[in-house]
């Protein structure tokens, strides 16, 4: 980064699974568990919550991929139903497991960058 206070792109930081504040520190301490703080800049991730958004996006994308795959395997390649379903389910599970961490990281980085938070009743009134 050229300037000291310049933040990385939320998209880039999220896809790299890095801190949205500095772009250097790791965001996760486990598969989907955020760290409490960034090891590089000390940003506090205790309030990190991307909600159900990442799961919804992943389900929609994976569904759009595996539904046609099932049709192709069963009708296009004329595989037995049990085999086509087994292949499709394995693909769905693998895709969900692969896509969930980066989607969660990107949505959290976008929330961080735009200072988004939970709306309260006072915000609405």
Long-range contacts (C-beta under 8 A, 24 or more apart in sequence): 7-113, 10-106, 10-109, 10-110, 10-112, 10-113, 10-114, 11-106, 11-109, 11-110, 13-105, 13-109, 14-102, 14-105, 14-106, 14-107, 14-108, 14-109, 14-110, 15-102, 15-105, 15-106, 17-101, 17-102, 17-105, 18-105, 19-43, 20-108, 20-109, 20-112, 20-113, 21-112, 27-105, 27-108, 28-101, 28-105, 31-101, 32-100, 32-101, 32-104, 34-108, 47-117, 48-108, 49-108, 50-104, 50-107, 50-108, 50-111, 53-103, 53-107, 54-100, 54-103, 54-104, 54-107, 55-100, 57-103, 57-107, 58-95, 58-96, 58-99, 58-100, 58-103, 59-96, 61-95, 61-99, 62-92, 62-95, 62-96, 62-99, 65-91, 65-95, 66-91, 66-92, 66-95
